[in-house]
Amino acid sequence: MHGILLQHPMGEHIDERAAFEAIAPEKDVDGVTFASFATMSFGLPGFVSCTSGGIMRLPDENDVDVSGKR
């Protein structure tokens, strides 16, 4: 499976929202399109945002207890 992660901020000459919406929802691995965000919000099957999903997975994969941590 392949996905697209669009880095931002972008140059002022680029319409960032239009660039995000140009990503097909089935390729949107960071939940930046309206369709992907709605899918995540309603708990429907699809990608979890790769950035936050990866951050949440790191402690689990490394047996780090984060309870009570700030």
C-alpha positions as a printed NumPy array, in Angstrom:
array([[  0.   ,   0.   ,   0.   ],
       [  1.246,   3.495,  -0.8  ],
       [  0.201,   6.837,   0.603],
       [  0.968,  10.527,   0.325],
       [  2.246,  12.723,   3.151],
       [  2.345,  16.36 ,   2.087],
       [  4.805,  18.449,   4.075],
       [  3.804,  21.945,   5.117],
       [  3.994,  24.865,   5.508],
       [  4.268,  25.489,   1.8  ],
       [  5.391,  28.559,  -0.07 ],
       [  3.014,  31.507,  -0.098],
       [  2.416,  30.985,  -3.827],
       [  0.806,  27.565,  -3.159],
       [ -2.8  ,  27.171,  -2.021],
       [ -2.201,  24.695,   0.797],
       [ -5.865,  23.66 ,   1.145],
       [ -6.11 ,  22.993,  -2.603],
       [ -2.914,  20.922,  -2.446],
       [ -4.304,  18.839,   0.415],
       [ -7.643,  18.314,  -1.308],
       [ -5.813,  17.134,  -4.455],
       [ -4.757,  14.022,  -2.499],
       [ -7.09 ,  11.078,  -3.083],
       [ -8.623,  10.026,   0.268],
       [ -7.333,   6.469,  -0.168],
       [ -3.785,   7.882,  -0.389],
       [ -4.146,  10.448,   2.441],
       [ -2.071,   8.906,   5.249],
       [ -2.133,  11.972,   7.507],
       [ -5.844,  12.827,   7.492],
       [ -5.477,  16.239,   5.848],
       [ -8.343,  16.013,   3.355],
       [-11.883,  16.819,   4.417],
       [-12.95 ,  13.268,   3.516],
       [-10.185,  11.627,   5.548],
       [-10.743,  13.859,   8.558],
       [-14.46 ,  13.056,   8.546],
       [-13.691,   9.333,   8.29 ],
       [-11.415,   9.54 ,  11.353],
       [-13.899,  11.708,  13.267],
       [-16.703,   9.195,  12.836],
       [-14.492,   6.179,  13.561],
       [-14.98 ,   4.722,  10.107],
       [-12.383,   2.402,   8.542],
       [ -9.429,   4.248,   7.032],
       [ -6.016,   5.627,   7.853],
       [ -5.201,   7.014,  11.26 ],
       [ -3.119,  10.167,  10.964],
       [  0.41 ,   8.804,  10.492],
       [  2.049,  11.603,  12.486],
       [ -0.025,  11.342,  15.645],
       [ -0.489,   7.582,  15.193],
       [  3.278,   7.139,  15.033],
       [  3.815,   9.296,  18.102],
       [  1.278,   7.231,  20.054],
       [  2.86 ,   3.978,  18.885],
       [  6.447,   4.826,  19.929],
       [  5.942,   4.387,  23.692],
       [  3.999,   1.141,  23.18 ],
       [  6.651,  -0.334,  20.91 ],
       [  9.394,   0.576,  23.4  ],
       [  7.594,  -0.442,  26.625],
       [  7.547,   3.131,  27.938],
       [  4.883,   3.835,  30.575],
       [  3.515,   7.32 ,  29.906],
       [  0.826,   7.334,  32.584],
       [  1.114,  10.479,  34.711],
       [  3.735,  11.973,  32.379],
       [  3.41 ,  15.468,  30.969]])
